Amino acid sequence: MSYKYVAYDKNRQLVKGSVDVDSEQMAKDVLRDSGYSLLNLEQGRKPFNMREQLPALFGVKSSDVVTFSRMFATLVSRGTNTLTALELLRDQISNKTFQKVIQAVSDDVRRGMPLADAMAKHPDSFPPIYSRTIRVSEQTGNLESSLNHIADYIEKQNVLVSKVGRSLAYPAFVFVVGLGVVTLLILVTLPALSDLFMDLGGELPLPSRIMVGLTDFLTKYILLFLAVGATGVATLIAFMKHPRLRPKLDAAMLRIPLIGPVITLREMINFSRTVSTCLSSSIPMPDTLGLAVQTTRNLVMTRVLKNVREEVLKGRGLSQILSESSVFPRPLIQMVRVGEQASTLGDDLGTISALYEAEIDKRIDTIVAVLGPGIMLFLGVFVAFIAVSMVMPIYTFLGQID
């Protein structure tokens, strides 16, 4: 979504512009991190843009950002200044959208804007955790290390997402192909056989009567079914975006057998890895938790982390706060407690995130092991019923001829 803003910059100059982020709170956070004093913020409407509507095809891919970050770190380690490095990398980027982003960042840096502020203006390419890490690195002088840390972070996040996607790809493929075969049989093959059976006369067996009735019904109301299906999909999408209904949906997702534990593990990995990366980059704990909130997908977890951040601002220990929530598993709480006592919280959270990655692999394998055969069994039974309904009348009429 696009949000238009009016604000004062660091030089007390009035500026106007827009940012493309997922929520109003994220827009405020991005502008605050850029050093702006916000005067007005409102959601704006943008014309249809193919590149924005299909980011997977035209937008900036996270893999592009990872490659850019590693090459940037290499140039910095060799003593190349920031502006020169950006200009060199801009010419090496094949993604036209990302190339324009780097060009805009280069122009802002050339005008004297800090690198972090220039990147914060492009949250679709450089998420808040990226620009915040760069801001701290500019203050501490460890830009190379921070670039490698954030590249590792994004890369691991991509691996987690791709694992879930690949694991569900096969069951989804089986379901779609099976559904296509069933639809073809019901709407094409069965109507032709139904007409043949009617011409031959005689009473059809019960399975055949059921399938003939189903075929007639679907053929007659196919447009209605398509309209209802499209309406259902649109309603679900609206439900997922509704600010009051989305939390209920996210809470329900956590209670679904097999799926709920995977979502919880994903959020624990995201939390552990985000906090570990931020602490390794010397970002203060309150800011770290704020970034963790922005990277969380489940709104139940978002609310919990916001409460955790508020309690940390009051001076309470992180492990004590986490232990009061039913969301965080005990091993994570124990690891946080040990990390706080030994001042190794960042490293310890990195360790627990690796352990949870192994656990989520097992969970995903279990889901695939259940879904794949389950879908095959369901479709097999349905196709077998269709086959029986087609074959039984043939044997019945052959018996009558004999």
C-alpha positions, 0 to 999 in steps of 0.5 A: 500500500502507498502512504502519502506523507508531509513531514520535516526532514533533519534540516527542518525543511518541509518535504512531501512524498510517499512510501510503499509499505504494508501498514500505516505503522510501518510507514511511520516507522520507516519515516521515523528511521529516516529522521523525519518529523511526521506532520500528516500521513494518509493512504493514497491510491496508486494507478495500476502498475504491472510491475507492482501487481506482479512483483515476482515477475518485475519487482526486486527479488530478495536474491538480488538484494543478497548478491548486491549486499555481498558484492557491496561488502567486498568492495567496502573491504577493499577500501572503495568508498560508498558512492563509488561502490554503489555506482559500480554495482548499479552497472552490474545489476541486471534487474531493471527495477533494482537498478533504478533503486540503486540509482536513486540511492546513489543520487541521494548519497551524492547529495549528502544523504546517509546511506541508511536514509537513502535505502529507507526510502525504498522499503520494498527493496531494503526492508526496515531491518536492512536500513536500520542495520546499515544506520548502526554500521555507519555509526560504528564503522563496521559496514562490511560486517553488517552487510554480510550479516544482513545478507546471511539473514535474508538468505536464510529467510529465503531458504525457510520460505522456499522449503515450505513452498517446495514441500507443498508443491507436489501435493498441490500439483497432484490435487490440481491434476486430479481435479482437472481429470475429474472435471474433464470426466464430469463435464465432457465424458459423462454427458456423452455417455449419459445421452447414450444411456438415455437412448438405450432406455432402461433403468440406470444403476444408482451410481450412474443415476447419481453421476448423471444428476451431478453432471446435469446439475454442474453443466446447467449451473457451471457459470453460477459455480464459477461466480460463487468460486470467484466471490469466495476467493475475493471474500477470503482475500478481503477477510485476510486483509481486514484489520479486525478479521485478520487476527482471528484468521491468524489465531485459527491458523495456529490451532490447525493440526499439522499446519499450526505447529509449522506456523509457530516454528516459522515465527520462532525462527523469524523472531530468533534470527531477527533478534540475533542479526540485530544484536550482532549489528549492535542494534539496541534491544527495543529497536530490535524488537520493533524490527522483529514486529515488522518482520512477523507475518502472524498478527497474533505474534505481532501483538505479543511482540509489541507487548514484549517491546513495551515491557522491555522499555519498562526495564524488565528482562526479556526472558522473564517477559517471554515466560509470561506468554503462552506463545514462546516454547520453553527451550527458547525461553531457557536459551534467552535466559542463558544468553542474558546471563552470559551476555551471548544472547545474539549467538544463542538465539542464532543457535536456537534458530538453527535447531528450529530449522531442523525441527521445521524440516521434520514437520514439513516432511510429516505434512507432505507424507500425510497430504500427498497420499491423502489427496491421492486416496481421495481423488482415487476413490472419486475417480473409481466411483466415476468409472463404476458409474460408467461401466455398470450401465454397459454391463446392465445393457449387455445382460439385457441383450443376452 
